[in-house]
Amino acid sequence: MKKISFILLIAGLFTIISCQDQEKGPVVLSTPGIPTISVPASGSSLVMTKPDADRKVAFTWSSADFGTPLGVLYTIQIAKAGTNFSPLVNVASVNALTDTLKYSEFNSKLVSLEANMEVANSIDMRIIGIIPNSNADTVISNKITMNITPYTAKDFIYLVGAFNGWNAGAAPAMNRNLPGLKYELYVNLTAGNLEYKIIPTQGSWNNDMGDDPAHTGHLLVTGENNMWVAAPGYYRVSVDLTNMTWSALATTWGIIGGFVGNSWGTDYATLTYNAVTGNWEGTFTTTAAVDWKFRANADWGLNYGDNGADGKLDDNGANISTTVAGTYTVTLNLNPTGNPQAYTYTVVKN
C-alpha cells in the first residue's frame, strides 16, 4: 500500500512540474538575430512620377530570429540620410517578410518626411521587428541608403488680386513645394492694392476661393469675401487646403551670421526690397570666412539657408558659407521658380 502511495506522489509531482514548464511558454532569445534588407538594394535609385502612381515598389527582408515561432511585426522606416532616423516616418507594418506599396502611397511618405519634390533625395531605410504584447527587445535591421525622387502630387493654385490688376490670366502660381496641402507666395502689396483671392486654374474664375466672412482666416468657395491685409508691405501669404485656412505675414529681410564683432547676435545687414526686380538686395563686409543665413523680421521663426550649396534656399536650412574676406552684394529672390519650385539667392564679391 505504501509503495502505491509513493508512486502516486511521484506521478503527481511530475504532473505539477510538467504543467509549470508548459505555463512558462516559449523562451525568447536574449540577443535576437536581426533582419537584413535585400530589396531594395543599398545604393539603388528610384524615380517616381505621377503618371506611374499605380506602379509598385517592393520591399523584402530576412526574418528576425527571436528563437520562438511567435509572430513578428515588421515596420519599414525611412529618414533623410545622415539624420540617425530622427525624425523618421513609418512606411508600413506587416507580419510578413515582404511588402509592396504603390508609388502614390510611398510618395506620400516622402511628402510626410518633407523630402524635396522632383529631385533625388538621399534616404536611409531600415526594418524594425517586434513581438507584440511581449517584453522582447526590438530588433533593428541593417541600414540601406537610396536615392529617391518623389513627385509633386499637388495641383497648382494661383494668387490673383489688386497687386496684378485682378488679371486671372497672369496670376502667379503659389509655391507648392511644401508639406501636405500647404502653399505660399511672397507678394508685395502696396497702398490701395491690399486684397486678393485664390483661383485653382490660371485664367479662370471658376471655384475661386476667398475669406469666410463668418470665420476670418478660413477659406470658402461660395459666399466668400476677398482676402486682405491691413497695411502695405511685403507679405508671405500662406494657404493650407487640408484645413481650408489662410494667413498673411508681413516680412522684412536681413542677414545674420558669425561676423566678427557680431557672432549671430543680431542681424548684421538689412536688405532692401527692389520693386522693379521683385528681389531683396543688400551688401555685407566680412574680414574673414563666415557662415550666415537669411531671416525675416529679425527673428528665427522664419529663416532660410542652403542645404546643398546649390543656390537654392531651404526653410531653416544649413548655413551659407563665404570663405574669402571682402564686400559682397547679396540678392534674395523669393519668387518661386523651377520644378520643384525654389527660392534662390546670389552672392557676388564687389
NUVEX-642578 format. One record per residue (C-alpha): residue in one letter; x, y, z. Coordinates in Angstrom, 1 decimal, padded with zeros to 4 digits. Layout:
BEGIN
+---+--------+--------+--------+
: r :      u :      v :      w :
+---+--------+--------+--------+
: a :      X :      Y :      Z :
...
+---+--------+--------+--------+
END
This chain:
BEGIN
+---+--------+--------+--------+
: r :      u :      v :      w :
+---+--------+--------+--------+
: m :  000.0 :  000.0 :  000.0 :
: k :  002.9 :  002.3 :  000.9 :
: k :  004.5 :  001.6 : -002.5 :
: i :  001.3 :  002.6 : -004.3 :
: s :  001.1 :  005.9 : -002.4 :
: f :  004.7 :  006.7 : -003.1 :
: i :  004.2 :  006.0 : -006.8 :
: l :  001.2 :  008.3 : -006.9 :
: l :  003.1 :  011.0 : -005.1 :
: i :  005.9 :  010.9 : -007.6 :
: a :  003.4 :  010.9 : -010.5 :
: g :  001.7 :  014.0 : -009.0 :
: l :  004.9 :  015.9 : -008.7 :
: f :  005.9 :  015.1 : -012.3 :
: t :  002.5 :  016.4 : -013.4 :
: i :  002.9 :  019.6 : -011.5 :
: i :  006.4 :  020.2 : -012.8 :
: s :  005.2 :  019.5 : -016.4 :
: c :  002.4 :  022.0 : -016.1 :
: q :  004.7 :  024.6 : -014.7 :
: d :  007.0 :  024.1 : -017.7 :
: q :  004.1 :  024.5 : -020.1 :
: e :  003.0 :  027.7 : -018.4 :
: k :  006.4 :  029.3 : -018.9 :
: g :  005.8 :  029.4 : -022.6 :
: p :  008.4 :  029.8 : -025.3 :
: v :  011.8 :  031.3 : -024.4 :
: v :  012.8 :  034.4 : -026.4 :
: l :  016.5 :  034.8 : -027.2 :
: s :  018.2 :  037.5 : -025.1 :
: t :  020.1 :  038.5 : -028.3 :
: p :  017.7 :  038.0 : -031.2 :
: g :  019.1 :  037.7 : -034.8 :
: i :  018.4 :  040.9 : -036.8 :
: p :  016.7 :  041.0 : -040.2 :
: t :  018.6 :  042.1 : -043.3 :
: i :  017.1 :  044.1 : -046.1 :
: s :  017.6 :  042.5 : -049.6 :
: v :  015.2 :  044.6 : -051.7 :
: p :  015.7 :  047.5 : -052.4 :
: a :  019.5 :  047.3 : -052.7 :
: s :  021.6 :  049.9 : -051.0 :
: g :  022.8 :  052.5 : -053.4 :
: s :  020.0 :  052.0 : -055.8 :
: s :  017.8 :  054.7 : -057.2 :
: l :  014.0 :  055.1 : -057.5 :
: v :  012.4 :  057.8 : -059.6 :
: m :  008.6 :  058.1 : -059.1 :
: t :  006.3 :  060.1 : -061.4 :
: k :  002.7 :  061.0 : -061.1 :
: p :  001.6 :  059.1 : -064.3 :
: d :  003.1 :  055.9 : -062.8 :
: a :  001.2 :  056.4 : -059.5 :
: d : -000.2 :  052.8 : -059.6 :
: r :  003.2 :  051.1 : -060.2 :
: k :  004.6 :  049.3 : -057.2 :
: v :  007.8 :  049.3 : -055.2 :
: a :  008.8 :  046.1 : -053.4 :
: f :  010.5 :  045.6 : -050.0 :
: t :  012.0 :  042.3 : -048.9 :
: w :  014.0 :  041.3 : -045.8 :
: s :  015.1 :  038.2 : -043.9 :
: s :  013.4 :  037.1 : -040.7 :
: a :  014.3 :  038.3 : -037.2 :
: d :  015.3 :  035.3 : -035.1 :
: f :  013.7 :  035.6 : -031.6 :
: g :  014.1 :  031.8 : -031.0 :
: t :  010.4 :  031.4 : -031.0 :
: p :  007.7 :  030.8 : -033.7 :
: l :  005.6 :  033.7 : -032.3 :
: g :  004.5 :  036.2 : -035.0 :
: v :  006.9 :  039.1 : -035.5 :
: l :  005.6 :  042.5 : -036.7 :
: y :  007.9 :  044.3 : -039.1 :
: t :  007.9 :  048.0 : -039.7 :
: i :  009.6 :  049.8 : -042.6 :
: q :  011.1 :  053.1 : -041.6 :
: i :  012.7 :  055.9 : -043.6 :
: a :  014.6 :  059.1 : -042.8 :
: k :  016.7 :  061.6 : -044.5 :
: a :  020.3 :  060.3 : -044.8 :
: g :  022.6 :  061.1 : -042.0 :
: t :  019.9 :  062.1 : -039.5 :
: n :  020.1 :  058.9 : -037.4 :
: f :  016.4 :  058.4 : -038.1 :
: s :  015.4 :  061.5 : -036.2 :
: p :  012.8 :  062.4 : -037.4 :
: l :  011.6 :  059.3 : -039.2 :
: v :  008.4 :  058.1 : -041.0 :
: n :  006.9 :  054.7 : -040.7 :
: v :  006.1 :  053.4 : -044.2 :
: a :  004.2 :  050.1 : -043.5 :
: s :  003.9 :  047.4 : -040.8 :
: v :  003.3 :  043.7 : -041.8 :
: n :  003.5 :  040.2 : -040.3 :
: a :  005.5 :  039.0 : -043.4 :
: l :  009.0 :  039.2 : -044.9 :
: t :  007.9 :  041.3 : -047.9 :
: d :  005.5 :  044.2 : -048.8 :
: t :  004.7 :  046.3 : -051.8 :
: l :  003.4 :  049.9 : -052.0 :
: k :  002.0 :  051.9 : -054.9 :
: y :  004.2 :  054.8 : -055.9 :
: s :  001.3 :  057.0 : -054.8 :
: e :  001.4 :  055.5 : -051.3 :
: f :  005.2 :  055.6 : -051.0 :
: n :  005.3 :  059.1 : -052.4 :
: s :  003.0 :  060.3 : -049.7 :
: k :  005.5 :  059.0 : -047.1 :
: l :  008.3 :  061.0 : -048.7 :
: v :  006.0 :  064.1 : -048.6 :
: s :  005.5 :  063.4 : -044.8 :
: l :  009.2 :  063.3 : -044.5 :
: e :  009.4 :  066.7 : -046.1 :
: a :  011.7 :  065.4 : -048.9 :
: n :  012.3 :  067.7 : -051.8 :
: m :  010.0 :  067.0 : -054.7 :
: e :  011.1 :  066.3 : -058.2 :
: v :  014.8 :  065.9 : -057.3 :
: a :  016.8 :  063.0 : -055.9 :
: n :  016.9 :  062.7 : -052.1 :
: s :  019.4 :  060.6 : -050.2 :
: i :  017.1 :  058.4 : -048.0 :
: d :  018.0 :  055.9 : -045.2 :
: m :  015.8 :  052.9 : -044.8 :
: r :  015.6 :  050.2 : -042.1 :
: i :  013.3 :  047.5 : -040.7 :
: i :  012.4 :  047.1 : -037.1 :
: g :  010.9 :  043.9 : -035.7 :
: i :  008.9 :  043.3 : -032.5 :
: i :  006.8 :  040.6 : -030.9 :
: p :  003.6 :  042.5 : -030.0 :
: n :  002.4 :  042.2 : -026.4 :
: s :  005.7 :  040.9 : -025.2 :
: n :  008.8 :  042.2 : -023.3 :
: a :  011.1 :  041.0 : -026.1 :
: d :  013.6 :  043.6 : -027.3 :
: t :  013.0 :  045.4 : -030.6 :
: v :  015.4 :  044.3 : -033.3 :
: i :  016.7 :  046.8 : -035.9 :
: s :  017.9 :  045.7 : -039.4 :
: n :  020.9 :  046.9 : -041.3 :
: k :  020.5 :  050.4 : -042.8 :
: i :  020.4 :  050.9 : -046.5 :
: t :  020.7 :  054.3 : -048.4 :
: m :  018.8 :  055.0 : -051.6 :
: n :  018.4 :  058.0 : -054.0 :
: i :  014.7 :  058.5 : -054.2 :
: t :  012.9 :  061.1 : -056.4 :
: p :  009.4 :  061.8 : -055.3 :
: y :  006.9 :  063.7 : -057.4 :
: t :  004.7 :  066.7 : -056.6 :
: a :  001.2 :  065.3 : -056.4 :
: k : -000.4 :  068.6 : -055.6 :
: d : -002.1 :  070.7 : -058.3 :
: f : -001.1 :  074.3 : -058.8 :
: i : -003.2 :  077.1 : -057.3 :
: y : -002.8 :  080.8 : -058.1 :
: l : -003.0 :  084.1 : -056.3 :
: v : -004.8 :  087.0 : -058.1 :
: g : -005.6 :  090.4 : -056.7 :
: a : -005.3 :  094.1 : -057.0 :
: f : -001.5 :  093.7 : -057.0 :
: n : -001.7 :  092.4 : -060.6 :
: g : -004.8 :  094.2 : -061.7 :
: w : -007.1 :  091.2 : -060.9 :
: n : -005.7 :  089.6 : -064.1 :
: a : -006.5 :  085.9 : -063.7 :
: g : -004.6 :  085.0 : -066.8 :
: a : -001.4 :  086.4 : -065.3 :
: a : -001.9 :  085.1 : -061.8 :
: p :  001.3 :  083.8 : -060.3 :
: a :  001.5 :  080.2 : -059.1 :
: m :  001.9 :  079.7 : -055.4 :
: n :  004.8 :  077.7 : -054.2 :
: r :  003.5 :  074.1 : -053.8 :
: n :  006.9 :  072.5 : -052.8 :
: l :  005.7 :  072.3 : -049.2 :
: p :  004.5 :  069.5 : -046.9 :
: g :  000.9 :  068.3 : -047.2 :
: l : -001.6 :  070.6 : -049.0 :
: k :  000.2 :  073.8 : -048.0 :
: y :  001.1 :  076.6 : -050.4 :
: e :  002.7 :  080.0 : -050.0 :
: l :  003.6 :  083.0 : -052.1 :
: y :  005.6 :  086.2 : -051.3 :
: v :  003.9 :  089.2 : -052.7 :
: n :  004.4 :  093.0 : -052.4 :
: l :  001.1 :  094.7 : -051.6 :
: t :  001.1 :  098.4 : -052.0 :
: a : -001.4 :  101.0 : -050.8 :
: g : -004.8 :  100.6 : -052.4 :
: n : -003.9 :  097.1 : -053.6 :
: l : -004.4 :  095.0 : -050.4 :
: e : -007.0 :  092.5 : -051.5 :
: y : -006.6 :  089.2 : -053.3 :
: k : -008.2 :  085.7 : -053.9 :
: i : -007.1 :  082.2 : -054.9 :
: i : -008.0 :  080.6 : -058.2 :
: p : -007.4 :  076.9 : -059.0 :
: t : -007.0 :  077.5 : -062.7 :
: q : -004.9 :  080.3 : -064.2 :
: g : -007.2 :  082.4 : -066.4 :
: s : -010.5 :  081.2 : -064.9 :
: w : -012.6 :  082.4 : -062.0 :
: n : -014.3 :  079.0 : -061.6 :
: n : -014.2 :  077.8 : -058.0 :
: d : -012.3 :  080.8 : -056.8 :
: m : -011.6 :  080.9 : -053.1 :
: g : -011.7 :  083.7 : -050.6 :
: d : -012.1 :  084.5 : -046.9 :
: d : -015.0 :  083.1 : -044.9 :
: p : -017.0 :  086.1 : -043.6 :
: a : -018.2 :  084.2 : -040.6 :
: h : -014.7 :  082.8 : -039.7 :
: t : -011.9 :  085.1 : -040.8 :
: g : -008.8 :  083.2 : -041.7 :
: h : -010.8 :  080.3 : -043.2 :
: l : -011.4 :  079.7 : -046.9 :
: l : -014.7 :  079.5 : -048.8 :
: v : -015.6 :  078.7 : -052.4 :
: t : -019.1 :  080.1 : -052.3 :
: g : -020.2 :  083.3 : -050.4 :
: e : -016.6 :  084.3 : -049.8 :
: n : -015.1 :  087.7 : -049.3 :
: n : -011.8 :  088.9 : -050.7 :
: m : -008.7 :  088.0 : -048.6 :
: w : -006.8 :  091.1 : -047.5 :
: v : -004.1 :  092.7 : -045.3 :
: a : -004.5 :  095.8 : -043.2 :
: a : -001.4 :  097.7 : -044.3 :
: p :  001.0 :  097.8 : -047.3 :
: g :  004.1 :  095.6 : -047.1 :
: y :  005.9 :  092.5 : -048.4 :
: y :  003.8 :  089.5 : -047.3 :
: r :  004.1 :  085.8 : -047.2 :
: v :  000.6 :  084.6 : -048.0 :
: s :  000.1 :  081.0 : -046.7 :
: v : -002.7 :  078.6 : -047.6 :
: d : -003.5 :  075.2 : -046.1 :
: l : -006.1 :  073.3 : -048.1 :
: t : -006.3 :  070.5 : -045.6 :
: n : -007.7 :  072.8 : -043.0 :
: m : -009.0 :  075.4 : -045.5 :
: t : -007.2 :  078.2 : -043.8 :
: w : -005.0 :  081.1 : -044.9 :
: s : -002.8 :  083.7 : -043.2 :
: a : -000.5 :  086.6 : -044.2 :
: l :  002.8 :  087.5 : -042.6 :
: a :  004.4 :  090.9 : -043.2 :
: t :  008.2 :  090.4 : -043.7 :
: t :  011.4 :  092.4 : -043.9 :
: w :  014.7 :  090.6 : -044.5 :
: g :  018.2 :  090.7 : -043.2 :
: i :  021.4 :  088.7 : -042.9 :
: i :  022.7 :  087.2 : -039.6 :
: g :  025.9 :  085.2 : -039.1 :
: g :  029.2 :  084.6 : -037.4 :
: f :  030.6 :  088.0 : -038.4 :
: v :  033.5 :  089.4 : -036.4 :
: g :  032.0 :  091.6 : -033.6 :
: n :  028.5 :  090.3 : -034.2 :
: s :  028.6 :  086.5 : -034.0 :
: w :  025.0 :  085.6 : -034.6 :
: g :  023.9 :  088.2 : -032.0 :
: t :  021.6 :  090.4 : -034.2 :
: d :  021.1 :  091.0 : -037.9 :
: y :  024.4 :  092.0 : -039.4 :
: a :  022.9 :  093.6 : -042.5 :
: t :  019.5 :  094.6 : -043.7 :
: l :  018.1 :  094.1 : -047.2 :
: t :  016.1 :  096.5 : -049.2 :
: y :  013.2 :  095.5 : -051.5 :
: n :  013.6 :  096.4 : -055.1 :
: a :  010.1 :  096.8 : -056.6 :
: v :  011.5 :  096.7 : -060.2 :
: t :  013.2 :  093.3 : -059.9 :
: g :  011.0 :  091.9 : -057.1 :
: n :  014.1 :  090.9 : -055.1 :
: w :  015.6 :  091.9 : -051.8 :
: e :  019.1 :  093.4 : -052.1 :
: g :  021.9 :  094.4 : -049.8 :
: t :  025.6 :  094.3 : -049.0 :
: f :  027.8 :  092.9 : -046.3 :
: t :  031.5 :  093.1 : -045.5 :
: t :  033.5 :  090.3 : -043.8 :
: t :  037.1 :  090.3 : -042.7 :
: a :  037.3 :  086.5 : -042.5 :
: a :  035.5 :  083.4 : -043.7 :
: v :  032.0 :  083.4 : -042.3 :
: d :  028.8 :  081.4 : -042.1 :
: w :  025.5 :  083.2 : -042.4 :
: k :  021.7 :  082.9 : -043.2 :
: f :  018.7 :  085.0 : -044.3 :
: r :  016.0 :  085.6 : -041.8 :
: a :  012.8 :  087.6 : -041.6 :
: n :  011.8 :  090.2 : -039.1 :
: a :  015.0 :  089.9 : -037.1 :
: d :  013.6 :  086.6 : -035.7 :
: w :  014.4 :  082.9 : -036.1 :
: g :  010.8 :  082.0 : -036.7 :
: l :  011.4 :  082.3 : -040.5 :
: n :  014.9 :  081.8 : -041.9 :
: y :  016.5 :  080.3 : -045.0 :
: g :  019.8 :  078.5 : -045.5 :
: d :  021.2 :  076.3 : -048.3 :
: n :  021.3 :  072.6 : -047.6 :
: g :  023.0 :  071.7 : -050.9 :
: a :  025.2 :  074.8 : -051.5 :
: d :  023.3 :  074.9 : -054.8 :
: g :  022.0 :  078.5 : -054.7 :
: k :  018.5 :  077.2 : -053.7 :
: l :  017.1 :  078.2 : -050.3 :
: d :  015.7 :  075.8 : -047.8 :
: d :  013.5 :  076.6 : -044.8 :
: n :  015.7 :  076.5 : -041.7 :
: g :  018.4 :  075.2 : -044.0 :
: a :  022.2 :  074.9 : -043.5 :
: n :  024.4 :  077.9 : -043.0 :
: i :  025.7 :  079.6 : -046.2 :
: s :  029.5 :  079.9 : -046.3 :
: t :  031.6 :  082.8 : -047.6 :
: t :  035.2 :  081.8 : -047.5 :
: v :  037.0 :  084.9 : -048.7 :
: a :  037.1 :  088.3 : -046.9 :
: g :  035.6 :  091.2 : -048.8 :
: t :  032.5 :  093.2 : -049.5 :
: y :  029.6 :  091.3 : -051.2 :
: t :  026.4 :  092.2 : -052.9 :
: v :  023.5 :  089.8 : -052.0 :
: t :  020.3 :  089.2 : -053.8 :
: l :  017.4 :  087.3 : -052.2 :
: n :  014.8 :  086.0 : -054.8 :
: l :  011.5 :  084.8 : -053.2 :
: n :  009.7 :  084.4 : -056.5 :
: p :  009.3 :  080.6 : -056.7 :
: t :  010.9 :  079.2 : -059.9 :
: g :  011.8 :  075.9 : -061.3 :
: n :  010.4 :  072.4 : -060.8 :
: p :  010.4 :  071.9 : -058.0 :
: q :  009.7 :  075.5 : -057.1 :
: a :  012.5 :  077.0 : -055.2 :
: y :  013.7 :  080.3 : -053.7 :
: t :  017.1 :  081.4 : -054.8 :
: y :  019.9 :  083.8 : -053.9 :
: t :  023.2 :  085.2 : -055.3 :
: v :  026.3 :  086.4 : -053.6 :
: v :  028.8 :  088.5 : -055.7 :
: k :  032.1 :  089.8 : -054.5 :
: n :  032.5 :  093.5 : -055.3 :
+---+--------+--------+--------+
END
